[in-house]
Amino acid sequence: DEYMTVRVPTARIEISNNDVSSNGKLAGTYAIKFYDVFGEDYHTDPLLVNSTCEDITTALYELPNDVIAENSITCNMAFEDNTDAIVYDLVFQENPGDLKPLEVDMYLDGSRPTIYNDRTPDGGETYNVSVDFNVTATVYPNYYGISGEFIDYWSSYCSGVSVTLSALDTAHQTAGVRGSVSGLSTAESKLLKKCLGDSNGNCDDNVEVYDWDYGTWNTTLYPHIVKLAPHPTLGSAPKVDVYDAGKYYLLWYDAGSETFYTGNLPEVVSGKEYSVFTTEGTASVVTNMTKTIGENLAEPTNLANAMPVTGRFEKGSNTIYTSRDASCVHSELYICLEKGDYIFLFEANWPDVVTGTEGDSTGLITAAENSGNIYKIVKIGVNQPSPTTYTTEDRYYIVLDKVINWDGSTTIRKGSIGLTPEDQKVGFQWIIKFTPAETGNYEYVRECSGRGLCDAESGLCECFSGYTNDNCDLQSSLAV
């Protein structure tokens, strides 16, 4: 299938000297910890901090049990300056799935860091070596908006539709909008509406002959999310290979101008065309519109009546601090969250005053690239009040399975989103919950390749008739 793309595990590794004023340089060794599809961990041999891509991939290929196939990693040294940082990108093409993110082990001697800032004078030999350990290592499994997946929930290809993307300049960006979809013919626009279809799980409120929902940002709790992948043949930059994967976008429709908009900042390459993939799952804005247990509330006609739960977080962190308790434990929310739920954190120029118009803080956040990542909640809860809770809300938290690849730490007054105490600071990034459908999905990774049964006691596959190999991935020609 020429339209198929595979979102495989990626890693951006950043080793940073946090004291560049010292005129020192990064030195020492570290190891990479790789996790396979079963969660088993493997350590590479020690790597010099200035190792090349060849050194890094060789160390990974030498891991036991052929856990990483030879020549299956692409490596790109994005930045190399021993006085500042070492940054490189990895793509694991033959290890599909939502694997646990890589880790950088900087403590090969136990409790003492083995990567450090070396201040030894240039050209001088001295036994009084001056070093400090103000060095950090961060791994982003989603730096470019792509991470591995076990299941593709956006597997429905919208046949006959290709789009181009444009970023709106600051003067034309409005609340909830960072880009626009262009290049659609009248026929393609109609096909896209039909492909998008229902967004809220209620077909009774669908509109027009295309039987779909607009998904407009300020009139519904249920937006559309699509996956846009490079088109295999059209445009200035066709798909390179199956790993040239698609990215996720919030997609709004403005009936007045008959225009589709993207909530998050699009990737813009002149003349590049994208294929569109849709989902049967449901995306919903997490809101603090209260309800009584068992009461069935109608969706508000304007989000001013729903007051979305907002959050703040730092780049490189996997923790979100929310404006209120977003958990389903107390059943107080119209749309709530619990462990195991999937969420998106689109940087979509959200308003701070939920009135359907821009608030007085719109524009504080610089548009973030590649914010269309899907995360899984591993923990949600409430902390005891801290010494800073009075000024900045830090009790309600959500822990994710991956670090966040953009900064959403800007805060606003709680009164701006209709909550009290009014002067307490909270974030203003909206949280989009995604609930997968039971149909319309494609499973990338299955035990025994989906062609056998796993014997848990022996750890071996019992292949179905006609299939062989240790993972049942070979079909016998005699059985055809």
N, C-alpha and C positions, 0 to 999 in steps of 0.2 A: 504494500500500500504506500504509494508515493507521498500521501498526505500525513502519514503516521509519524509522530515524534515521540521520543521517550525521555522523560525527565529522570535522569540518573543522579546519584549523589555527587555533589560538588563541595569544594572547600576553598575558601580564601583564608590563608594563614598569614597573620600579621605579628611579627616580633618587633617590638618597639622599644627604643631607648627613651625613657621619660625624662632624661636629664641631658638634653642635647647641648646645654650651655657649658657642660663640663669639658667639652672638646675631647671626650673619650670616644671609644668605638665599641660596638657589640663584639663579644667574644664568648667562647665556651661551646658547649654541646647540649643537645636536646634529643629527644626521641618522639616519634609519632605513634600514638595509640590508635589503631584501626579496629572498628567493630564490624563483624560480619552480620549476615541477615538474621542469625540466631542470637545476637547480642554478645557473642564471645569476643574477647579482646585480644589483640596481637600487638606486641611492641617491636618497633624497628630497632636495629642497632643504633648506637649514638651517631648523631649527625652534627657536623660542624655548623655553627650558626651561619656561615657564609657558603654552605653547600650549594652546588648547582642543581638544576632540574634533573640532570642525569644522575647525580648522587642520590637525590630524594626518591626518584622513581625506582632506582636499583634497590635501595633499602626496602621499599614497599614490596617489590617483586620477590624479595628474598624471605618474606614472611612465610611461616610454615604452612603446610597443607595446601599449597598453591591457592591460598585464599584470594589472591589477586592475580589474575591471569597476566602472563607476559605481554607487553606492548598494549595494555588495555587502559593505561592512564595517559591523559594529556596534561602537561605541566607548562605553565607560563610564568616566568619571573616578572612580576608586574613592577616591582621597585626594589632596587638593591643599593643600599648606601649604609655601610657599616657604622657610620656616625649617627644614623637616624633610625632606619628601619629596614627589615627584610620582609618583603611581601610577595607571595606567589599564590597562584590559583591551580587547583587540581580538579580533574573530572574523571570519575571512575566509570568507564563506559561498560564494563562487563560485570559490575556489581549492582544490579538494579535493586530498587526498593528504598523505603524510608528508613535508612540505617541510622543508628545512633551516631551523632556527629563525632568527627575526629577530635582527638585531644592532643595537645602538645605537653609533653612531660619535661619540665624544666628543673626537676629535682632528682637527677640521676644519682646523687650522692646521699639521698635520704632527705633530711630537712634543709640542706643547704642548696640554694639555687646553683645550677651549673651554666646558666647564661648570665652574663654580667656586663657592666660598662667598664671597660679597661681604660684607665687614665695614665698608663705608663708613658713617660715622655718619649716622643718619636726620636728614634735614633740613639736613645740612651739606654744602657743596661743598668738596672738597679734592682736590688733585692727588696727595696721598699716599694713594692708594687701597690698602687692606689686603685682600688676598684670600688664600685657600688653596685647594688643589686636592684636599682630602680628600673627594672625591665619587665614588660608584660607581654604575654602572648595571647592573642584572640583568634578564635576560629569561627568563621561565618559559613555555615552550610547552605546559605541562601543569598550570598552577596549580590549576585546578579538576578535575583528573583527566581532562581531555579534550584530546586532540591529534589532528592529522590522520592519516589512514590511507589507504594505497593499496588494501589488501585487508582486508575484514572477515572475520576468522576465527571470529567468533561470529555467524553469519548464520542459525542455525536457531532459529526462533521456537517456543517451547513453548506450543502452542495450548491454550487453556482454563485457563491458570494466570495468576493475578495475585497479587502478594505486597505486604505492607507491611513496613517495617523499623523495628526498635527498637534503640537503643543501650543496652547494659547498663551500669548504674551500677558504680562502682569495686568495690563490695562483691561484685558478682556476676560480674565479669570474671575469667576464668580464663586460663591459658596458652593462646595460640592463638585466643582469642575476644574480640571487641570488641562484637558485636551479634548480634541474632537475627532470624529471619524469622517473621512472624506473618501471620494472616489467611488461612491455608491451610485449606480444607475437607479432609475425608478424601479425596475424589475428586481434589482438586488436588494433595495430597501424593503420591498414587500416580502421577499424571501427571508430576509433577516428577521423581520417581525414574526413570521411564521415559525422560524427556527427557535427564537427566544421563547415564544409561547407564554405559558403561565409562570408567574414568579412567586406566588404566595400559597400555592396548594389549594386555591379555591377557584375553580373554573367558572363559577357563576358570575364573577365580577370581571371576566375578561372582556375586551373591547374589540371592535371592528371585525371585519371578516377574517382577519388573521388569527383571531382567538388568542389574544395575548394581553399582557400587562405592560404599561408604559415603564414602570419601575422608576419614575421620576423621584429624585432624591428628597424633595421636601414635601411629598404628598403620600408617601407609602413607607411602611416599615420593611418592605420586601423588594430590594433592588435586583437587577440582573448582574450576574458575574459570568464573564466569558473567558475562554482561553484563546489567545491570538498567537498563531504560529507562523513562521515565515512560509510563504507560498512556495511550493516545489518548483514552479516553472515561471511564474509571472514576476514582473517588477525588476528593480535594479539590483536586488540582493536576494536571489532565491535561496531556499533552504540548502545548507551545506551538506548535511547528513542527517540521519535519524536523531542524533543527539543535539541538533540545532533546535532546541525545544521551545514550546510556547510559554507565554507568560499570562498571568491573570489580570483582568481589568474589571473594575466597576463600569457598567454601561448604563447610562441614563438616556432617556428620550424626551426631547422637548417638542410637544405636539405643535406649538405655535410656529416654530421655525422649521419643523420637520427635520430636526438634526439629532444625530446620536452624539453623545458626549462621553468621554472617559472621566471617571472621578479621579483616578491616580494619573500621575505624569506619564505620558506614553514614551516609548522608545521611538525616536524620530530619525529615520534614515531616508533621505530624499528618494522618492520613487519606489520605496520598498513596499511590497504588498503582503498581506497576511490572510491566511485561512482562518475561519471562525469555527470554534468548537463550543457547544453549549452543554448544559447539564440538566438533568431532571431533578436535581437536588434543590433545596430552598435556602436562600440567603435572607437573613433578617437582622435588622438593627437591634442591638441590645438596648432596652429602654427601662427607665425607672417609673413607668406609668403603673401605679399600683392597682391591684385587683383583690377581690375576696376569693378565697379558695373555692373553686367550683364555679365561680362566676365567669360567664363567657362574654368578654368585651369585644365590641366591634373595633376594627382597626381605625385609628383616628384619621381624619381627612387631612390633617396638617401635623407635622412633627412637633410643632409648638405645644401640642397637647400631650406629647409622649415623653419629651425630655430625655433624649438618649443618655445612657450611662457613658461617661467620658473617662479617658485614661491617660496616664503619662508613663513614659519609659525612656531609658537611655539606650543609645546605640551600643550594641555589644552585650546588653543585658537580656535575660529571659524572664524578667518580672515586670508586670504591669501593675500600677497602683490606680485604682478606680475611684470615681467620685462617690460611690456608695457600694454597699454589698451587692455584687452581681450574681451571687450564687442562687441556686434553686432551693436551697435548704428551707427557707422560710416561705417560699411560694408567694413572694410579695411583688414579683416583677411580671410584666406582661410577656417579656422574652428574657429568659435568664440563662445562666451557664452552670455547667457541672463538669467534673473530671471526665476526660474522654471526648469532650466536644471539640469541634474544629472551629477556628475563628480566623478572620482576616483583619489586618491592621492597615487599611489603605490610607495613604496620605492624600486626602482629597480636598484640601482647602476648606476644612469644616468650619462652619460659623461658630462663634462662641455664644451667641444668643440664638436660641433655637426658635426663630420666628419665620423661617423660610427666606430670610435675607441675611446679608453679611453682617457680622457683628463687629465691635470696635477692635477686635484683635485679629481679624482676618488679615493675612499678609505677614504675620509674625513668623510663620513657618515657611522657610524656603522649600520649594517643591523638591521632594525626595524621589530619586530614581529607584526603580525596581522595588516598590513597596508592596507589590501584589503577591505576598507570600501567604501560604496557608500554614497555620500552626495548630498543634494539638495541646489541649490543657492537661497538664499532669498534676496540678494542685490548685485549689482555690480556697481562700479562707479569710480570716479576720485576725489581725494582730492586736495586742494590747496597745493602748495609746502610748505614744512616745513623747519625749520632751518637745518635739517639733510638730506634733499633731495639731496643736492649736493654730499654727500658722499655715501648715501644709498637710492635707489629708494623706496619711500613710498607713491607715489601718487595713484597708481592703485591698487584697492582692490576688493576682493570678500568675501562676508559674507555667511557662510554656516549654515545649520539648526542644526548642531551638532558640538561639539568641536572635534578637531583632536587628535587622541590617540598616536601620535608619533611626535618627534621633527624633523622639516625640516628647521631649522633656519640658517644653514650654508650658507654663501654667497661666491660669486666669482666676479671677475671683469666682467663688462658688455661686454668688448671687447672679452671675451672668448666665447661669444655666438653671436658674429658678430654685436653688437649694440654699439651705442655711447650715451653719452661720455664713453670712454673705461674704465676709472678708477672708475666709479660709481659702487657700489656694488649691486648685485641682488642675489636672490636665484637661485638654479638650479634643483629644483624638477619639473618634467614634470606633466602636467595636462591632464587627459584622460576624454574626454566627452563621455557620454553614451546616446544614443537615443533609447528608447524602440521601439519595433515593435508593430503593432496593433494586431498581432496574436502570438500564442505560449506562452501566459502568463496565470498565475493562480492567481485568486483574493482570498486572504485569508479573507478579511473583507469587508462585504457589508451590507448596511442598511437592516434591517428586515431579515437577514440571506440569502438574495437573494430569499426569498420565500414569499415576500409581498411588499407592497408599504407603504412608510412613509407619514403620514399625517402631514405636517409641522406645521399646525395650532394647532393641539392637541398634537403633539409629540408622537403619537401612531402609531403602525403598523397595517395596514389592510392586514391580511394574505390571501394568495391564498387558494383556496379550498383544503382541506385536511391537512392544517397546522394550528398550534395554538401556544399559549404561547405569552408573551409580545414581543418577538423578532422572532416569527414564526419558532422557531427551533425544534418544536415537530411535528411529523407527526402522524395524527390520524389513528389508525389501521382500523377504519371503512371506511377510504377512500382508503385503499390499495386494 
